[in-house]
Amino acid sequence: MRWTLKPKPKASKIEDLKKSLQVDTTVATLLLHRGIETYEAAKTFFRPSFEDLHDPFLMKDMDVAVARIEKAIAQGENIMVYGDYDVDGTTSVALMSSYLITRIESVATYIPDRYDEGYGISYKGIDFAHDNDFSLIIALDCGVKAIDKVAYANEKAIDFIICDHHRPGDKLPDAVAILDPKRDDCNYPFKELCGCGVGFKLITALASNQGQTVQDLTEYLDLVATAIGADIVPIVDENRALAYFGLQVINTNPRPGMKAIIAEVKKDVLTITDVVFIIAPRINAAGRMKHGNHAVTLLTETDFNLAAQYAVDIDQFNTDRRETDKRITEEALIQIEENNEQEGFTTVVYREDWHKGVIGIVASRLIETYYRPTLVFTKSGDKLAASARSVSGFDVYNALEACSEYIEQFGGHKYAAGLTMRPENYEAFKAKFESVVKETIDPKLLMRELKIDSEIELGQINDKLMRILKQFAPFGPGNLSPTFMTQNIKDTGYGKCVGEDDNHIRLTVTQSFNDKIVCIGFGLGDKIDIIKNKKLFSAAYSIDENHWNGNVSLQLKLKDIKE
């Protein structure tokens, strides 16, 4: 890892914030790094409010979308709610269908089969809508590039409303309304909503016609917070408020399906990190291993006993997923070694029998070993399908665009994308992708960067600082958990490797006679020599609470150590 200490803000700004907020230099510095320079900005940050949410009608086409849905409700039309099979898609479908069913009975949901239909809007889904007399499809977390599919629906007299957050192409589909804050002609103030977030803005707009406010819709925010965490969107601005209140719902009054998942994992209070690593993988596992419908069924179920049964199935899907992605990761690493591809600027691997549902996870796992833009391919029908993942600071979507001559279809974000291609194009694409990345990536991006907020002394770590740091949550992109650095510390002499295969280290460090604090370093077992014999070293860490036998104590969660 390369450690990067964030530049210290201007002394005058630090002093101004210290005075106005009555905080110390460390806290003022953390806030300034997050763009918070005034008392009012700090108040908004520390005390999220529903008033922080923007007017949904500021989004392009929102008025048109609301008018079309109100017409469908008034005339008793059949409405299909269509969404992708991942967490963002299934939570979006659960949210929209749950709301609409309170206004009209004739609502159905549709999740495409990952293997038969692939990502996004499908002809099969449109045919299903036509055969069952659906005249309006509301598509969530997909559709902004589905020009041909929407044209096909128009031929069958089916209207489309698209709620998406992906980057549009040069041309937009001919839909009744396209809600996407990333549209060039959309002036919505916040561009980083997830698909479920866009769906929530739509139901907020619909509810306002009924005299309701956003406070009347809090029951849906457990879904929104889950999608925000799973889709790795920046937890700033509107997303921060939605995640904050969504976590409150998850921890106090979640929907039965969410409650059933939480009961399976037996955890009292969930953070956004828990949402990302506990709830989201289970919801995702349905679409990966079986079908996304299982997730929607769980998330829309109103009977807890039934939801608990569905949650057991979902948990099994997740267990199967873990075993599968572990096996494929091992096979991919062997392939890289056998082909002598440990060096280079990219990782591109392929095997026709790899499970399509987990190749995105495998791509992320491979980045843990070879830190570079990565694609994992498998066979999907008569084509190849791939998931792409990137490293911090590099736009893999743009790199794929530069290779589009070999690609049939692709879409996604800066750091994650999916694509399909003909098998005969694989080798040429692989060479071109390597070439494009080599020419465009800054070499330093190929070494994992550890951004450090502030250098502090061990003596500055206390309960008061921890109380303030907890108020910085929910954490995520744009507001990561603060990382500190302390130099010239040493182990008290009892540090050791712990865990399976001695992968981790546990030690107590000191900087002076009075400062002692326990540290845990996950995955740092191979650095045990750095702490031996009470040698001085530097540590980068976050400050954490350790709960044990009813006692709570502060500990450092080490991210890296250096001599």
Secondary structure, DSSP 8 states (H G I E B T S, - for coil): -EEEE-----HHHHHHHHHHHT--HHHHHHHHHTT--SHHHHHHHHS--GGGS--GGGSTTHHHHHHHHHHHHHHT--EEEEE-SSHHHHHHHHHHHHHHTTT-S-EEEE---TTTT-SS--HHHHHHHHHTT--EEEEES--TT-HHHHHHHHHTT-EEEEE--S---SS----SEEE-TTSTT---S-----HHHHHHHHHHHHHHTTT--GGGGGGGHHHHHHHHHHTT---SHHHHHHHHHHHHHHHHS--HHHHHHHHHHT-SS--HHHIIIIIHHHHHHIIIII-THHHHHHHH---HHHHHHHHHHHHHHHHHHHHHHHHHHHHHHHHHHHTT-SSSS-EEEE-TTS-GGGHHHHHHHHHHHS-S-EEEEEEETTEEEEEEE--TT--HHHHHHTTGGG-SEEEE-SSEEEEEE-GGGHHHHHHHHHHHHHHHS-GGGGS-EEEE-EE--GGG--HHHHHHHHTT-S-BTTB----EEEEEEEE-S--EEESGGG-EEEEEEESSTT-EEEEEETT-GGGHHHHGGG--EEEEEEEEEEEETTEEEEEEEEEEEE-
